[in-house]
Amino acid sequence: MPDAVSYVDIALMAFFALTMLWVAVPLGFGLGVPPLAVALIVIPCSIFGATLVIWIVAPLRGIVRRRYSERNRRGEIRYIFRIWRKCGLPGVGILGPLLVGPPPTMAIGLLLGSNPRRLLAWTSLGIVLWTGFMELVWWLGRDMFHTLFG
């Protein structure tokens, strides 16, 4: 049975880790925390961490836009906007939490000019989906390991 420190470790890892899903979820399993408890800790902490980025990055958005608007016209960082146009807000919000973590996903999305509420909604959906997927993979892998190796 895990102690309270295990739960706090998972919450801190989910809140601070840039690669939340690749660190916090396996950490919870490794510490022996039940999967439902891992999900109930990781999901709110990650969403709160992503929300905190809105408060930090939103005031900087205007400064970054002014600085890079001239470069955008010259095409020096045009590739970033091509990726944004291909994936769109739903693609970035759903794939971002797995690939780079929720805080960087929020920062990138905000700096590219997305609506903070819509970005948070899509990122939250991505957090829930990928946490659930990782838990499913853990359960299936654990059962398969026990079946194969007894």
C-alpha positions as CSV (number, residue, x, y, z in Angstrom):
1,M,0.0,0.0,0.0
2,P,1.5,3.3,-1.0
3,D,1.9,6.1,1.5
4,A,0.9,9.7,1.2
5,V,4.3,10.7,0.0
6,S,3.7,8.6,-3.2
7,Y,0.6,10.5,-4.0
8,V,2.4,13.9,-3.4
9,D,5.3,12.7,-5.6
10,I,2.9,11.9,-8.5
11,A,1.0,15.3,-8.1
12,L,4.3,17.2,-8.1
13,M,5.6,15.3,-11.1
14,A,2.4,15.9,-13.0
15,F,2.4,19.6,-12.2
16,F,6.1,20.4,-12.8
17,A,7.3,17.8,-15.4
18,L,7.3,19.0,-19.0
19,T,6.8,15.5,-20.1
20,M,4.0,14.8,-17.6
21,L,2.6,11.6,-19.1
22,W,6.0,10.0,-19.6
23,V,7.0,10.6,-16.0
24,A,4.0,10.9,-13.7
25,V,1.9,8.0,-14.9
26,P,4.8,5.4,-14.8
27,L,6.0,6.9,-11.5
28,G,2.6,6.2,-10.0
29,F,2.6,2.6,-11.2
30,G,6.1,2.1,-10.0
31,L,5.2,3.4,-6.5
32,G,2.2,1.0,-6.3
33,V,-0.5,3.6,-6.5
34,P,-3.8,2.3,-7.9
35,P,-4.4,3.3,-11.5
36,L,-7.6,5.2,-10.8
37,A,-5.8,7.2,-8.1
38,V,-3.0,7.9,-10.6
39,A,-5.5,9.3,-13.1
40,L,-7.3,11.3,-10.5
41,I,-4.0,12.9,-9.5
42,V,-2.4,13.4,-12.9
43,I,-5.3,14.8,-14.8
44,P,-6.2,17.7,-12.5
45,C,-2.6,18.6,-11.7
46,S,-1.7,18.7,-15.4
47,I,-4.7,20.8,-16.3
48,F,-3.8,23.2,-13.5
49,G,-0.2,23.4,-14.7
50,A,-1.5,24.1,-18.2
51,T,-3.9,26.8,-16.8
52,L,-1.0,28.4,-15.0
53,V,0.8,28.8,-18.3
54,I,-2.1,30.9,-19.6
55,W,-1.5,33.4,-16.8
56,I,2.2,33.6,-17.5
57,V,2.3,33.5,-21.3
58,A,-0.8,35.6,-22.2
59,P,0.8,38.9,-21.2
60,L,3.9,38.1,-23.3
61,R,1.9,37.2,-26.4
62,G,1.7,40.8,-27.7
63,I,5.5,41.3,-27.2
64,V,6.3,38.1,-29.1
65,R,3.9,39.0,-31.9
66,R,5.4,42.4,-32.4
67,R,8.9,41.1,-32.4
68,Y,8.3,38.3,-34.9
69,S,5.7,39.9,-37.1
70,E,8.4,41.5,-39.4
71,R,10.3,38.2,-39.6
72,N,7.1,36.4,-40.5
73,R,6.7,38.6,-43.5
74,R,10.3,37.8,-44.6
75,G,9.6,34.1,-44.1
76,E,12.3,33.2,-41.5
77,I,10.0,31.3,-39.2
78,R,7.2,30.5,-41.6
79,Y,7.6,26.7,-41.0
80,I,6.0,27.1,-37.5
81,F,2.9,28.5,-39.0
82,R,2.8,25.7,-41.6
83,I,2.7,23.1,-38.8
84,W,0.0,25.1,-37.1
85,R,-2.1,25.2,-40.2
86,K,-1.7,21.5,-40.9
87,C,-2.6,20.3,-37.4
88,G,-4.8,23.1,-36.2
89,L,-5.9,23.7,-32.7
90,P,-7.4,20.2,-32.1
91,G,-4.3,18.5,-33.4
92,V,-1.9,20.5,-31.3
93,G,-4.2,20.3,-28.2
94,I,-4.5,16.5,-28.4
95,L,-1.0,15.5,-29.6
96,G,0.9,18.1,-27.6
97,P,0.4,16.7,-24.1
98,L,1.9,13.4,-25.2
99,L,4.7,14.8,-27.4
100,V,6.0,17.8,-25.4
101,G,3.8,18.0,-22.3
102,P,0.9,20.3,-21.4
103,P,2.8,23.4,-20.4
104,P,4.8,23.7,-23.6
105,T,1.7,22.9,-25.6
106,M,-0.1,25.8,-24.0
107,A,2.8,28.1,-24.4
108,I,3.3,27.3,-28.1
109,G,-0.5,27.5,-28.8
110,L,-0.8,30.8,-27.1
111,L,2.2,32.3,-28.8
112,L,0.8,31.2,-32.1
113,G,-2.4,33.2,-31.4
114,S,-5.0,30.6,-30.3
115,N,-7.9,31.3,-28.0
116,P,-6.8,30.4,-24.5
117,R,-10.1,28.7,-23.5
118,R,-10.3,26.6,-26.7
119,L,-6.7,25.6,-26.4
120,L,-7.1,24.7,-22.7
121,A,-10.2,22.6,-23.7
122,W,-8.4,20.7,-26.4
123,T,-5.3,20.2,-24.2
124,S,-7.4,19.0,-21.4
125,L,-9.0,16.4,-23.7
126,G,-5.5,15.4,-24.8
127,I,-4.4,14.9,-21.2
128,V,-7.4,12.8,-20.4
129,L,-7.1,10.7,-23.6
130,W,-3.4,10.0,-23.2
131,T,-3.5,9.3,-19.5
132,G,-6.3,6.8,-20.1
133,F,-4.3,5.3,-23.0
134,M,-1.2,4.9,-20.9
135,E,-3.2,3.3,-18.1
136,L,-4.8,0.8,-20.5
137,V,-1.4,-0.1,-21.9
138,W,-0.1,-0.6,-18.4
139,W,-2.9,-2.9,-17.4
140,L,-2.7,-4.9,-20.6
141,G,1.1,-5.1,-20.4
142,R,1.0,-6.2,-16.7
143,D,-1.6,-8.9,-17.4
144,M,0.4,-10.1,-20.4
145,F,3.6,-10.2,-18.4
146,H,1.9,-12.2,-15.7
147,T,0.4,-14.6,-18.3
148,L,3.7,-15.2,-20.1
149,F,6.1,-15.3,-17.1
150,G,3.7,-16.4,-14.4
